[in-house]
Structures are given as C-alpha cells and as structure tokens.
Amino acid sequence: MAEEFTFENVRRLTHAISAHVKDHPEFGHKSSDYKQFAGTRPDDEEPTVVIGYDPRFQGNEFAYEAALVFAHDGIRVLMAKDDIPTPALAWAVLEKKAVGGVVVTASHNSSRYNGIKWSPFWAGPATLGVTEDIERRLVVMGQSLVRTMPYAKAERDQWIVKTDFKTGYFKQLRKLLDPKKLKNSKLKIGVDSMHGAARNYLRPFLESIGLDAIGLREERDVDFAGDSPEPSPEKLKGLIDLMKKKKLHLGMACDGDADRFGILDQGGVWISANEVLALTLHHLVKNRGWTGSVARSHMTSHFVDAVAKSHGLRVRETPVGFKHIGDLLRTGDFVLGGEESGGLSVKGHAPEKDGLLACLLMAELVAFEKKPLVKIRQELFKKHGAYHNTRLNFEVPDARFVKDLGDRLKIKAPTNLDGTSVWRIDDTDGYKFILKDGRWLGLRFSGTEPVVRLYAEAFDEKGLKAMVSEGKKIIEGKK
C-alpha cells in the first residue's frame, strides 16, 4: 500500500485489462467455449464488468478509480454496494454475463498489502495467457497518462451502477445445498469473519435458512486487529472459546476476501483443509449422489485420492495455484476441485475458491450424517488409513539460496528418505519425493518471497516427524 499499490498503478492496470478485453474477444463477451456457463452478452451491447472490494483501507476508493477507467474506455461497470467476498463477485460474473470481474483485495494478507484480482468471463482465476497479455500491455503503456470518466457523468449516464450481488449469490448457494436438511439439523454454529468480507454473508446466510449462528469479528477493522486475516487454528482462539462456552456444533471462519476457509468441530477441534477436501468429496458422492472426476493441487493430501478411489473416481493432479484447478472445473466434468491451502469449489459453481461454500458443505455433511466431523473423519481413516500431513515455511537468506537449492536437487536428488526408497520424484512444481511405502515429502519455492515451503504426509505422527526432519536436512544441505 502506497508503494507498489497506488491509485496510479490501479488506473494503469485497469486500462491494460480493458484493452485486453477489447482486443481479445475470445476472452470476452463474444466467447462461449465451455459447457456450464455461456458468459455471453448480445453483441449490440457494451461489454460489462463487475467490481467489488474487501473491507481493507480505501478498498472502495480504489474500486471506484478502476470503475472510472473502465467507463472512460467504454466498458460498463456493475459496482458492489458494499464489501463483498471474492466468490460472490465471481458468481456475479456469470449471473450478469459480464466479460469479467475485478476484486480489490489482498486476500489473507495483512493490512499493509492490497491487490487486484481479475477474473475473466468464466469467473475463475485468470490463466497464464490472460495475465501475460495484460502484463505486456502494461510494459508497452509505460508511464503514459490514463484517463478516467468524471464520476458525475459516469453515474448520470449509468456507466457505473451500484448493484446488489448478495441476492443472486445466496440463491446460488441454496441451489448447491440442501437448505431443508440444514434447517432441520438445528445446528448451532459460530462464525468468525476475521473482519473480512464474509462479515455480511456467512452468518446472514445461515440465519436465512433457519440456523442459529453467532458472529465474531464482523465489524469493519481496516487493520484486521493488527493481524493477517488468515483462518489458521492459532488465529481462531476467540472462536474456539466461544464454541466451548456455548457448546456449539461447528465453528467456521473465512479469510479477508472469503475465498479460503477454516473449520472447527465440536469443542474447537481443528479440521485441516486437506481433511475438509476429503470430507467434502465423501459427502458429495455418498450423501448427494454427485458424480465426476476430482482435481487437486500437487501438494494436496493423498487422502483425497483414497476417498476418490473408493468411489471409482479419477483424480487429476495440477500444479499449485487454483487457476489450474479452475481450468478443469470449467469443463463441468469435475465434481470437486481443491488445494491444501484452503481453496475449494464444486461442479455447477464458479470455478473460483469459495470459502463460504466450503464451510456450508461441512455443516451439510453433519446435518446428513448426524455425527461430528471428527467421528466421520475417524471412520474414513479406519476405511482408508490415517493421513497425517503438514506444511511449514522456511525463510531463506535470499533468492540466490533458493536457486542454489534447486540446482542441487537437479544434480543429485535423494533416492532414500528415512531408510525407505524414493519410488518417484515429481518435479512438476517444486520437488515431490514419493516413497515406496506411500509417504511423501514436498519442497516448493515461493514465487513472491525468499521462502521454501515444506510439505509432508505420512500415516502416523512418527512417520510425519521423520519426513519433516528429512526435509529440513535437504534444505540445510545436510542430505
């Protein structure tokens, strides 16, 4: 904020996006290249974009600045009336048949950051071809002045129209879920919005279908109480205390723009994102009768694979990043797509991470099976084997260290870890060492900071600890 993220840069990026849309109709309002959603508008109408923002500092001002650029460039804007979750804005792209959507957000990052997410007409994350084209336009543009339409004219001539997106999104959620089953469950739920964009959506939706919900941190705090709005167990102590005090059945949380989720079972027991993905797949197939393949990211738990295999479903592994999963979801052939960092979407929905939907699906699972998530998880472990996993971040001196580590692994990768042969090495995205006994270790380099991420999975805590130890040795150059 105020360094790279400025009003000037927002204007420049928006102008590059509008030029991209106009020059590439295959990415815009004339395209209809996938099964579920046409995403088209009549050719005699101006293209339309939808714009939203999360509750952080000056989010609405930045959003309106982008809108005035689009208006000047001949693109109409439907503007969210208030801060809005990214998944709700993504659904609006489809509902309003827009050429795309902009969300001003830094997602789960702290208040010192902000950013812009551009979703093309298919309502998922922009793919590499889209982002590269926009970036090239920014380079060519240089520091040239970007013009905007005066606000009074934009409003008077309806180039910018304030729009309610909540009603359409709630309708979509009801279509994906079983509201009657949820209502009859009489679940009592705690909801921690972490001062983020879920604050006017998750608890109100639960209440709209007749459930008791208690909200936490729903007031706007542009500093997120001095922390980052990331739904990890150590940041949900208030929700854990509330669940114990009020004897609630479930606890739910979302990050700053509500595309990621955090789930707590009775007594405040943490259910990891990897486990939520496996539980969701189990629920959709067993209780809802859904069919299709499954997409998961490279470093996501193989627990998902075990559940899929038991139902005869195929699993596709993608590089890290939901854009790869979203690309598969667009086909309509995948029942579920997810990643270990807390991203999930399903068939028939926008191919974008939806933290609210993930939370609601966990409530629906409990409503169907009438037992706590921990018990359902234990039953799946008994059937498929227990899966223990973790992700750790290791700060390294600089990008040079990361390069040296990568070069070292290319020349001589370990063939034995914790006394067990490495059965396969997958270098699709980082390095994933899959052992003969089914355990695995992953090392991946951050693309934005000097950090090495360590992922590990085993079938008990002892095996997991050994995998983490081996990973540390590799990073430190001791193996």
Long-range contacts (C-beta under 8 A, 24 or more apart in sequence): 1-57, 1-111, 1-112, 1-113, 1-114, 5-113, 5-114, 5-115, 7-61, 7-62, 7-65, 8-146, 10-62, 10-65, 10-66, 10-104, 10-116, 11-65, 11-66, 11-69, 11-146, 11-148, 12-138, 12-141, 12-146, 13-66, 13-116, 13-134, 13-138, 14-65, 14-66, 14-69, 14-70, 14-102, 14-116, 14-146, 15-69, 15-73, 15-141, 15-146, 16-134, 16-135, 16-137, 16-138, 16-141, 17-100, 17-102, 17-118, 17-134, 18-69, 18-70, 18-73, 18-74, 18-75, 19-73, 19-137, 20-130, 20-133, 20-134, 20-137, 21-47, 21-49, 21-75, 21-99, 21-100, 22-47, 22-73, 22-74, 24-133, 27-99, 27-100, 27-120, 27-121, 27-130, 28-99, 28-100, 28-120, 28-121, 29-97, 29-98, 29-99, 29-121, 31-121, 34-122, 34-330, 34-331, 34-332, 35-331, 35-332, 36-330, 36-332, 36-348, 37-94, 37-122, 37-123, 38-97, 39-93, 39-94, 39-97, 39-98, 39-121, 39-122, 39-123, 40-97, 40-121, 41-97, 41-98, 41-99, 46-74, 46-75, 46-76, 47-75, 47-76, 47-98, 47-99, 48-75, 48-76, 48-77, 48-78, 48-96, 48-97, 48-98, 48-99, 49-75, 49-76, 49-77, 49-78, 49-98, 49-99, 49-100, 49-101, 49-102, 50-77, 50-78, 50-79, 50-80, 50-89, 50-92, 50-93, 50-96, 50-98, 50-100, 50-101, 50-102, 50-163, 50-165, 51-77, 51-78, 51-79, 51-80, 51-89, 51-101, 51-102, 51-103, 51-104, 52-79, 52-80, 52-83, 52-84, 52-86, 52-88, 52-89, 52-92, 52-101, 52-102, 52-103, 52-104, 52-165, 53-80, 53-83, 53-84, 53-103, 53-104, 53-105, 54-83, 54-84, 54-85, 54-86, 54-103, 54-104, 54-105, 54-106, 54-107, 54-196, 54-197, 54-256, 54-257, 55-83, 55-195, 55-196, 55-197, 55-199, 55-220, 55-221, 55-222, 55-256, 56-105, 56-106, 56-111, 56-114, 56-222, 56-224, 56-256, 57-111, 57-114, 57-222, 57-223, 59-83, 59-104, 59-105, 59-114, 62-104, 62-114, 63-102, 63-104, 64-151, 64-160, 65-148, 66-102, 66-104, 66-116, 67-154, 67-160, 68-148, 68-149, 68-150, 68-151, 68-154, 68-160, 69-146, 69-147, 69-148, 70-159, 71-148, 71-149, 71-154, 71-159, 71-160, 72-147, 72-148, 72-149, 75-99, 76-158, 76-159, 76-160, 76-161, 77-154, 77-159, 77-160, 77-161, 78-161, 78-163, 78-165, 79-160, 79-161, 79-162, 79-163, 80-162, 80-163, 80-165, 81-162, 81-163, 81-164, 81-165, 82-200, 83-197, 83-199, 83-200, 83-220, 84-165, 84-166, 84-197, 84-201, 85-197, 85-198, 85-201, 85-254, 85-257, 85-258, 85-259, 85-355, 85-356, 86-117, 86-197, 86-257, 86-258, 86-259, 86-352, 86-353, 87-169, 87-258, 87-259, 87-345, 87-350, 87-352, 87-353, 87-354, 87-355, 87-356, 87-357, 88-165, 88-166, 88-169, 88-201, 88-258, 88-356, 89-119, 89-165, 90-119, 90-123, 90-124, 90-350, 90-352, 90-354, 91-123, 91-165, 91-168, 91-169, 91-172, 91-349, 91-350, 92-163, 92-165, 92-168, 92-169, 93-119, 93-121, 93-122, 93-123, 93-350, 94-123, 94-350, 95-165, 95-168, 95-172, 96-163, 103-257, 105-197, 105-256, 105-257, 106-256, 107-255, 107-256, 107-257, 107-259, 107-260, 108-228, 108-229, 108-230, 108-231, 108-255, 108-256, 108-257, 108-260, 109-228, 109-256, 110-224, 110-227, 110-228, 110-229, 111-222, 111-223, 111-224, 117-257, 119-352, 122-326, 122-330, 122-351, 123-350, 123-351, 123-352, 124-322, 124-323, 124-326, 124-327, 124-329, 124-330, 124-350, 124-351, 124-352, 125-321, 125-322, 125-323, 125-326, 125-352, 126-323, 127-323, 127-327, 128-323, 166-200, 166-201, 169-201, 170-205, 170-208, 172-349, 173-205, 173-356, 173-357, 173-360, 174-209, 175-348, 176-346, 176-348, 176-349, 176-357, 177-360, 177-361, 177-364, 178-288, 178-364, 178-367, 178-368, 179-209, 179-210, 181-364, 181-367, 181-368, 182-209, 182-210, 182-211, 182-360, 182-363, 182-364, 182-367, 183-209, 183-210, 183-211, 184-367, 185-211, 185-363, 185-366, 185-367, 185-370, 186-211, 186-212, 187-211, 187-212, 187-249, 187-250, 187-363, 187-366, 187-367, 188-212, 188-213, 188-214, 188-246, 188-247, 188-248, 188-249, 188-250, 189-213, 189-214, 189-248, 189-249, 189-250, 189-251, 189-252, 189-363, 190-214, 190-216, 190-239, 190-242, 190-243, 190-246, 190-248, 190-250, 190-251, 190-252, 190-264, 191-215, 191-216, 191-251, 191-252, 191-253, 191-359, 192-216, 192-217, 192-231, 192-236, 192-238, 192-239, 192-251, 192-252, 192-253, 192-262, 193-217, 193-218, 193-253, 193-254, 193-258, 194-224, 194-229, 194-230, 194-231, 194-235, 194-253, 194-254, 194-255, 194-256, 195-219, 195-220, 195-221, 195-224, 195-225, 195-229, 195-256, 196-224, 196-229, 196-254, 196-255, 196-256, 196-257, 196-258, 197-254, 197-256, 197-257, 197-258, 198-254, 198-258, 198-355, 198-356, 201-258, 201-356, 202-252, 202-254, 202-258, 202-356, 202-359, 205-356, 205-360, 206-360, 206-363, 211-363, 214-242, 214-246, 214-248, 216-242, 224-256, 228-256, 229-255, 229-256, 230-255, 230-256, 230-260, 231-255, 231-260, 231-261, 231-262, 231-342, 231-355, 232-262, 233-262, 233-264, 233-270, 236-262, 236-264, 239-264, 239-268, 240-264, 240-268, 241-268, 243-267, 243-268, 244-268, 249-366, 249-372, 250-362, 250-363, 250-366, 250-373, 252-359, 252-362, 252-363, 253-359, 254-355, 254-356, 254-359, 255-342, 255-355, 258-354, 258-355, 258-356, 259-343, 259-352, 259-353, 259-354, 259-355, 260-341, 260-342, 260-343, 260-353, 260-355, 261-342, 261-344, 261-355, 261-356, 261-358, 261-359, 262-342, 263-358, 263-359, 263-362, 263-373, 265-372, 265-373, 265-374, 266-372, 266-374, 269-373, 269-374, 271-362, 271-373, 271-374, 271-377, 272-389, 273-338, 273-339, 273-340, 273-341, 273-342, 273-343, 274-300, 274-301, 274-303, 274-304, 274-340, 274-387, 274-389, 275-301, 275-303, 275-377, 275-387, 276-338, 276-344, 276-358, 276-362, 277-301, 277-303, 277-304, 277-336, 277-338, 277-340, 277-344, 278-303, 278-304, 278-306, 278-307, 278-380, 278-387, 279-362, 279-365, 279-373, 279-376, 279-377, 279-380, 280-336, 280-338, 280-344, 280-346, 280-358, 280-361, 280-362, 280-365, 281-307, 281-308, 281-311, 281-313, 281-335, 281-336, 282-307, 282-365, 282-376, 282-380, 283-361, 283-364, 283-365, 283-368, 284-335, 284-336, 284-346, 284-361, 285-311, 285-313, 285-335, 286-311, 287-364, 287-365, 287-368, 287-369, 290-335, 290-346, 290-347, 291-335, 292-333, 292-334, 292-335, 292-336, 292-347, 293-328, 293-333, 293-334, 293-335, 294-334, 294-335, 294-336, 294-337, 295-325, 295-328, 295-329, 295-334, 295-336, 295-337, 295-338, 296-325, 296-337, 296-338, 296-339, 297-321, 297-322, 297-324, 297-325, 297-338, 297-339, 297-340, 298-426, 298-428, 298-429, 298-430, 298-432, 298-442, 298-444, 299-339, 299-340, 299-391, 299-429, 299-430, 299-432, 299-442, 299-444, 299-453, 299-455, 300-338, 300-339, 300-340, 301-340, 301-387, 301-389, 301-457, 302-387, 302-438, 302-440, 302-457, 303-380, 303-384, 303-387, 303-389, 304-338, 306-384, 306-385, 306-387, 307-380, 307-384, 310-383, 310-384, 317-428, 319-428, 319-429, 320-429, 320-430, 320-444, 322-352, 322-353, 325-351, 326-351, 326-352, 327-351, 340-389, 340-391, 340-455, 341-391, 385-459, 386-459, 386-460, 387-457, 387-459, 388-457, 388-458, 388-459, 388-460, 388-461, 388-463, 388-464, 389-455, 389-456, 389-457, 389-458, 389-464, 390-454, 390-455, 390-456, 390-464, 390-468, 391-453, 391-454, 391-455, 392-453, 392-454, 392-468, 392-471, 393-451, 393-452, 393-453, 393-454, 394-451, 394-452, 394-453, 394-454, 394-472, 394-475, 395-450, 395-451, 396-450, 396-451, 396-452, 396-475, 397-450, 398-450, 399-450, 401-450, 402-445, 402-450, 402-452, 405-443, 405-445, 405-452, 405-474, 405-475, 405-477, 406-445, 408-477, 409-443, 409-474, 414-470, 414-474, 414-479, 417-441, 417-467, 417-470, 418-463, 418-466, 418-467, 418-469, 418-470, 439-463, 439-467, 440-467, 441-467, 441-470, 441-471, 443-471, 443-474, 443-475
